[in-house]
Amino acid sequence: MASLDFLLYIPVSTVTILVNIFLIFCMCFQEQGTEHLKQPLNVLLGTLVGCNITFHVCIFLFSIVNRYSGFLVYVVIEEILFLTMKTSATSSLWLNVFYYYQIVPAQYSVFIYLKRNIRLSIYSFMIAEKIFFLFGFSENIAFCAFFDQLYNSEFFTTQWNETSAKLDRLYDCILVDTWLRCGYLLLCLCVMLTSSCATILYLRKHVKSIEGSSSSFSSPRLQRQMRVTLTGIIQTFLFFLCLVWMIVRELFELLGNQNIDFYSYIGCTVVCLYSFGTTINLCVGQTIFRNRVFKVWQKCRQTVTLLSN
C-alpha cells in the first residue's frame, strides 16, 4: 500500500488510539463515588476499546508492510483486521442486547430466562462465536500459505500436486465457512436492529405515559436509557456499514476470485469510520467515560483561559 495514501489515515488512527487509551484508563481507575462497572458490561466495553486500538495498530502496520515483498505478512495483518472487525461488531450487538434487557421488561419465558442468566448467555455466545471466527481466520491463513508455497514451487512435481490437492479441499471448507459466517453476521444485524427498535418503541410508550409528570420525564435514569438507545441505533448503522463491506469483500474474493480492494484502501476507510464512530459512541453513551471526558474538557478550557490571561 502506498505510504502517501496511508498518511491520510495516520492522524485519525493516532487520535483514536489516544482516546481509547484514555478510555482504558477510565475503566481501570474509576472515580470514587461513581457506580463501578459490572459484568458483563466491563467485558463488552473492554472488548470494544481493545478492538478499536487493534484496528489502528493494523493500519500502522499496513503502512510499513509492502504488498509484494511481504505477501504472507500482509495477509496475516489483513485477516487480523477483519477478525477484529467481526469481534467488535458482535460485541456491539451483545452490548445492545444487554441494554435491551436492562430497559425493556421481559414478558415471555425465554426472554425471562435469558434476562436472569444474561451474563452466562452473553459469555457463552461470545466464546462460541470467537471460536467460529478463529476457525475461519486459520483457514484463510492456511489457504494463503499453501497458495504461496504452490506459487513458489516448481511445476509438475509431487509436492506441487499435493499442495494443489490441499488447496482444493481447503477451498471447499472456506466456501462453507464463508456462507455460514455471512449468514451469522446477517442474523446478528437483524437481532441488533430488532432490539434497538423494540427499545425505542418501549421508551416511546413509556414517555407518553409520563407526559404529565415533568420530574419523571427529566429523571437521570430515563435520560440515560434514551441516550444508550440513541447510541445503539448509531452503532447499528456502523455495524451495517462494516457488514456490507465484509460480505462484499469475501464474496468477490471467494466466488469471483477478484480482489476489489488490492491495497486495502476501502477496508481501512471503513475501519477508520467504524472505530472513530464507535469511540465517539462510547464517550457519549457511557457515563463512566462521558463524565471523565467532560472533566478533562473543563480543565483544558480553564488552562487555556489562564494562559490567555
Salt bridges, closest charged atoms under 4 A:
GLU31 OE2 - ARG292 NE 3.60
GLU31 OE2 - LYS295 NZ 2.83
GLU78 OE1 - ARG249 NH2 3.91
GLU79 OE2 - ARG249 NH2 3.53
GLU129 OE2 - LYS130 NZ 2.78
ASP177 OD2 - ARG181 NH1 2.16
GLU250 OE2 - LYS86 NZ 3.69
GLU250 OE1 - ARG181 NH2 2.63
GLU253 OE2 - ARG249 NE 3.96
